[in-house]
Amino acid sequence: MARLYLIRHGKPAAAWGGDDDDPGLDETGQAQARAARDWLLALPPAERPTKVVSSPLRRCRETAEPTAQALGVTLEIDERVGEIPTPVALAAAERGPWLRKSFAGTWAEIEGDLDYDAWRHSITASLAARGNTAVFSHYVATNAVVSQLTGDPAVVVFRPDHASITVLETDGTDLVLVAKGREATTGVL
């Protein structure tokens, strides 16, 4: 079985719902990115990632870059591990309330123009097909994977902290949760 590491991005320079919809990392986030890299590099060679994948958003790319550089690999961008898509008709100012309402429910209850249950299945399927890989993603995407693997229909099944590393295993078809990453002591904000 190959090991996958699903890493939430480091602490961004701006909170979601702010003016910058694609913030990079602040100083704490940069330190968290280096700590994630160091943790991954300390793994036994057979478990160490050989590929690094990131959401297209800047906070994920900046969290992934130290690991990709240390491993000497090209950072692969994969939209499938990106942020939860916002409904098309939703104004930017409405994203925060929409997310808060979505977080309180199940995948089937999320309002929008997308099948969000199918969205979470597509993330999990994209991960199952990978070998030893470090995947840098987001709070909701990580919850999408963990909720599917545990059979819990809730959108939020745990609160992965910034740079939290969730460990998964795959045989190329099936994906198994080995360990949830470190949980945050505060909310998403």
C-alpha positions as CSV (number, residue, x, y, z in Angstrom):
1,M,0.0,0.0,0.0
2,A,1.2,3.5,-0.9
3,R,1.1,6.3,1.6
4,L,-0.6,9.6,0.9
5,Y,-0.3,12.7,3.1
6,L,-3.2,15.1,2.9
7,I,-1.8,18.4,4.3
8,R,-4.0,21.5,5.0
9,H,-2.2,24.7,3.9
10,G,-0.4,26.8,6.4
11,K,-1.8,29.9,8.1
12,P,-2.8,32.4,5.4
13,A,-2.0,36.1,5.5
14,A,-5.7,36.8,5.3
15,A,-8.8,34.9,6.6
16,W,-11.4,33.6,4.2
17,G,-14.2,36.0,3.4
18,G,-11.7,38.9,3.4
19,D,-10.7,41.2,0.5
20,D,-8.0,38.9,-0.8
21,D,-9.6,35.7,-2.3
22,D,-6.1,34.1,-2.9
23,P,-3.8,35.1,0.0
24,G,-0.4,33.6,0.5
25,L,1.1,32.5,3.8
26,D,1.9,34.8,6.7
27,E,5.1,34.2,8.7
28,T,3.5,31.5,10.9
29,G,2.2,29.8,7.8
30,Q,5.7,29.8,6.2
31,A,7.1,28.2,9.4
32,Q,4.3,25.6,9.3
33,A,5.2,24.8,5.7
34,R,8.8,24.2,6.7
35,A,7.7,22.0,9.6
36,A,5.4,19.9,7.3
37,R,8.4,19.5,5.0
38,D,10.6,18.4,7.8
39,W,8.1,15.9,9.1
40,L,7.7,14.4,5.6
41,L,11.4,14.2,5.1
42,A,11.9,12.4,8.4
43,L,9.7,9.5,7.3
44,P,11.3,6.2,6.5
45,P,12.3,6.1,2.8
46,A,9.6,3.6,1.9
47,E,6.9,5.9,3.3
48,R,8.3,9.3,2.1
49,P,6.4,11.0,-0.7
50,T,7.9,11.0,-4.2
51,K,5.4,13.4,-5.6
52,V,4.0,16.7,-4.4
53,V,0.6,17.9,-5.5
54,S,-1.1,21.2,-4.6
55,S,-4.4,23.0,-5.0
56,P,-4.0,25.9,-7.4
57,L,-4.5,28.4,-4.6
58,R,-1.5,30.4,-3.5
59,R,-1.7,29.4,0.2
60,C,-1.5,25.7,-0.8
61,R,1.3,26.2,-3.4
62,E,3.4,28.2,-0.8
63,T,2.9,25.4,1.8
64,A,3.9,22.7,-0.8
65,E,6.9,24.5,-2.3
66,P,9.4,23.7,0.5
67,T,8.6,20.0,0.3
68,A,8.8,19.9,-3.5
69,Q,12.1,21.7,-3.4
70,A,13.6,19.4,-0.7
71,L,12.5,16.3,-2.7
72,G,13.8,17.8,-6.0
73,V,10.4,17.3,-7.7
74,T,8.2,19.5,-9.7
75,L,5.1,20.7,-7.9
76,E,2.0,19.4,-9.7
77,I,-1.2,21.5,-9.6
78,D,-4.5,19.6,-9.4
79,E,-7.8,21.5,-9.3
80,R,-9.5,18.5,-7.9
81,V,-7.9,19.0,-4.5
82,G,-8.9,22.7,-4.5
83,E,-11.4,24.7,-2.5
84,I,-15.0,23.8,-2.4
85,P,-16.6,25.5,-5.4
86,T,-18.9,28.4,-4.6
87,P,-22.3,28.4,-6.3
88,V,-22.1,30.6,-9.5
89,A,-24.9,33.0,-8.5
90,L,-23.4,33.7,-5.1
91,A,-21.9,37.1,-4.5
92,A,-18.4,37.3,-2.9
93,A,-19.9,38.8,0.3
94,E,-22.3,35.8,0.6
95,R,-19.6,33.1,0.5
96,G,-18.9,33.3,4.3
97,P,-22.5,32.8,5.3
98,W,-22.9,30.1,2.7
99,L,-19.9,28.2,4.0
100,R,-21.0,28.5,7.7
101,K,-24.4,27.1,6.8
102,S,-22.8,24.3,4.7
103,F,-20.4,23.4,7.6
104,A,-23.4,22.8,9.9
105,G,-25.1,20.3,7.6
106,T,-24.4,17.2,5.5
107,W,-22.9,16.9,2.0
108,A,-26.4,16.2,0.5
109,E,-27.8,19.4,2.1
110,I,-25.4,21.9,0.7
111,E,-27.2,24.4,-1.4
112,G,-25.8,25.3,-4.8
113,D,-25.6,24.4,-8.5
114,L,-23.2,21.5,-8.0
115,D,-23.6,18.0,-6.6
116,Y,-21.3,18.4,-3.6
117,D,-21.5,14.8,-2.6
118,A,-20.2,13.9,-6.1
119,W,-17.5,16.6,-5.6
120,R,-16.2,14.9,-2.5
121,H,-16.2,11.5,-4.2
122,S,-14.1,13.0,-7.0
123,I,-11.5,14.2,-4.6
124,T,-11.2,10.8,-2.9
125,A,-11.0,9.0,-6.3
126,S,-8.2,11.4,-7.4
127,L,-6.2,10.5,-4.3
128,A,-6.8,6.8,-4.5
129,A,-5.1,6.6,-7.9
130,R,-1.8,8.2,-6.5
131,G,1.3,6.5,-5.2
132,N,3.4,8.0,-2.3
133,T,2.3,11.6,-2.6
134,A,2.1,14.7,-0.4
135,V,-1.1,16.5,-1.3
136,F,-1.5,20.1,-0.1
137,S,-5.2,21.1,0.1
138,H,-7.9,22.8,2.2
139,Y,-10.0,22.4,5.3
140,V,-13.2,21.5,3.4
141,A,-11.4,19.2,0.9
142,T,-9.8,17.3,3.8
143,N,-13.1,17.0,5.5
144,A,-14.6,15.7,2.2
145,V,-12.1,12.9,2.1
146,V,-12.3,12.0,5.8
147,S,-16.1,12.1,5.9
148,Q,-16.3,9.8,2.9
149,L,-13.8,7.3,4.3
150,T,-15.5,7.2,7.7
151,G,-19.0,7.0,6.3
152,D,-20.0,10.2,8.1
153,P,-22.3,12.4,5.9
154,A,-21.5,15.6,7.9
155,V,-19.5,18.3,6.0
156,V,-17.3,18.9,9.0
157,V,-16.1,15.7,10.7
158,F,-13.0,17.2,12.2
159,R,-11.1,20.5,12.3
160,P,-7.7,20.1,10.7
161,D,-5.3,22.7,11.9
162,H,-3.1,24.7,9.6
163,A,-0.4,22.4,8.1
164,S,-2.1,19.4,9.7
165,I,-1.1,16.1,8.0
166,T,-3.8,13.4,7.5
167,V,-2.3,10.0,6.6
168,L,-4.0,7.8,4.1
169,E,-3.1,4.5,2.3
170,T,-4.0,3.3,-1.2
171,D,-3.6,0.2,-3.3
172,G,-4.3,2.3,-6.4
173,T,-8.1,1.8,-6.2
174,D,-9.2,1.9,-2.6
175,L,-8.3,4.6,-0.1
176,V,-8.0,4.0,3.7
177,L,-7.7,6.5,6.5
178,V,-4.7,5.7,8.7
179,A,-4.7,8.8,11.0
180,K,-6.4,12.2,11.1
181,G,-4.1,15.2,11.3
182,R,-3.8,17.5,14.3
183,E,-7.0,19.3,15.0
184,A,-7.3,23.1,15.5
185,T,-8.4,24.4,18.9
186,T,-10.3,27.3,17.2
187,G,-12.7,27.6,14.3
188,V,-11.8,27.9,10.6
189,L,-11.3,31.6,10.8
